[in-house]
Amino acid sequence: MYESDRLGRGRCVMQLGSVAYERSREARATKRPAEAPLRQLKEAVRLYHDALRLLPTDAVNDLAVSHNQLGAIYDDAGDLNSALSHYQQSLHFEEMQSNLYGASRTRFNLALAFCRVGRRADALEYAKAALRGFEGYGERAAAEIKMTHGLIVEIRRR
């Protein structure tokens, strides 16, 4: 890989960020000391931000994925403002490339984030928008449609 291969380097760093994020989730699931998952989360954030600096501005899909992952990481860490900022940027890039499935997935993530902090109206709005997007894929998105219906029911129940 050459110095000029920013896309390749950015993608490699994204993969390292993904590994660090998965390790943080595993550490939390196995009830390791609190500093282990936190250390991995911080590493994932650093790596995804590094990836964003490396990725070319026309690598729209990779930018969307990186921002979506940062949204999930910040959401896990309880930093809603940062999560929302990255989810919104991901949504922008998904729409920019007309990736309706990716945009629906990001809207679902936004709905989850709003639901976790008790912002039911916002959560419901994003969940309904995600559902409309997933429904456009019919049977190919049956699992996502079912999951989104469940989220909508849960939001309304609360």
C-alpha positions in Angstrom: 0.0 0.0 0.0 1.4 3.3 -1.0 1.4 6.6 0.8 -1.0 8.0 -1.8 -3.5 5.2 -1.3 -5.7 7.1 1.2 -8.7 5.0 0.5 -6.9 1.8 1.1 -5.3 3.1 4.3 -8.6 4.6 5.5 -10.3 1.3 5.0 -7.6 -0.6 6.9 -7.9 1.8 9.8 -11.7 1.4 9.7 -11.3 -2.3 10.1 -9.0 -1.8 13.1 -11.7 0.5 14.6 -14.2 -2.2 14.0 -12.0 -4.7 15.9 -11.5 -2.3 18.8 -15.2 -1.7 19.0 -16.1 -5.4 19.0 -13.5 -6.0 21.7 -15.1 -3.3 23.8 -18.5 -5.0 23.4 -17.0 -8.4 24.3 -15.2 -7.0 27.3 -18.5 -5.4 28.5 -20.4 -8.7 27.9 -17.9 -10.8 29.8 -18.0 -8.3 32.8 -14.4 -7.5 32.7 -13.2 -4.5 34.8 -14.7 -1.2 33.6 -11.4 0.1 32.2 -11.1 -2.7 29.6 -14.2 -1.8 27.6 -13.6 1.9 28.0 -10.0 1.6 26.8 -11.2 -0.3 23.7 -14.0 2.2 23.1 -11.5 5.1 23.2 -9.3 3.2 20.7 -12.2 2.6 18.4 -13.1 6.3 18.4 -9.5 7.3 17.7 -9.2 4.8 14.9 -12.5 5.8 13.2 -11.5 9.5 13.5 -8.2 8.6 11.9 -10.0 6.8 9.1 -12.2 9.9 8.5 -9.0 12.0 8.1 -7.5 9.5 5.7 -10.6 8.8 3.5 -10.9 10.8 0.3 -13.9 13.1 0.1 -15.4 11.1 -2.7 -15.3 7.8 -0.7 -18.9 8.5 0.3 -19.9 4.9 1.3 -16.8 4.6 3.5 -17.5 8.0 5.1 -21.1 6.9 5.7 -20.0 3.7 7.4 -17.4 5.4 9.5 -19.8 8.1 10.8 -22.5 5.4 11.5 -20.0 3.4 13.5 -18.9 6.5 15.4 -22.6 7.2 16.1 -23.0 3.7 17.6 -19.8 4.0 19.7 -20.8 7.4 21.1 -24.3 6.1 21.7 -22.8 3.1 23.7 -20.7 5.6 25.6 -23.7 7.7 26.5 -22.6 10.7 24.5 -25.9 11.4 22.7 -24.8 14.7 21.2 -21.8 13.2 19.5 -23.8 10.1 18.5 -26.5 12.3 16.8 -23.9 14.4 15.0 -22.2 11.3 13.5 -25.5 9.6 12.7 -26.7 12.8 10.9 -23.5 12.9 8.9 -23.9 9.2 8.0 -27.4 9.9 6.9 -26.2 12.7 4.7 -23.7 10.5 3.0 -26.2 7.6 2.6 -28.7 10.0 0.9 -25.9 11.5 -1.2 -25.3 8.1 -2.8 -29.0 7.2 -2.9 -28.4 4.3 -0.6 -32.0 4.0 0.8 -31.2 0.9 2.8 -28.2 2.5 4.5 -30.2 5.6 5.2 -33.0 3.5 6.7 -30.4 1.6 8.9 -29.0 5.0 10.1 -32.6 6.2 10.8 -33.2 3.1 12.8 -30.0 3.8 14.8 -31.2 7.3 15.4 -34.5 6.0 16.7 -32.7 3.7 19.1 -30.5 6.6 20.4 -33.5 8.9 20.9 -35.4 6.0 22.6 -32.6 5.4 25.1 -32.8 9.0 26.3 -36.6 9.2 26.5 -37.1 11.4 23.4 -40.1 9.3 22.2 -41.4 11.7 19.6 -38.1 11.9 17.9 -37.6 8.2 18.2 -41.0 7.5 16.7 -40.4 9.9 13.8 -37.1 8.2 12.8 -38.4 4.7 13.3 -41.3 5.4 11.0 -39.0 6.8 8.4 -36.7 3.8 8.7 -39.7 1.5 8.3 -40.8 3.3 5.1 -37.3 2.9 3.7 -37.1 -0.8 4.6 -40.5 -1.5 3.2 -39.3 -0.4 -0.2 -37.1 -3.5 -0.2 -39.9 -5.9 0.4 -39.0 -9.4 1.4 -35.3 -8.6 1.1 -35.6 -6.5 4.3 -38.2 -8.7 6.1 -36.0 -8.9 9.2 -35.4 -5.2 9.4 -39.1 -4.5 8.8 -40.0 -6.8 11.7 -37.3 -5.3 14.0 -38.5 -1.8 13.2 -42.2 -2.7 13.8 -41.1 -4.0 17.2 -39.2 -0.8 17.9 -42.3 1.3 17.0 -44.5 -0.8 19.3 -41.9 -0.4 22.1 -41.7 3.4 21.7 -45.5 3.7 21.7 -45.8 1.5 24.8 -43.4 3.6 26.8 
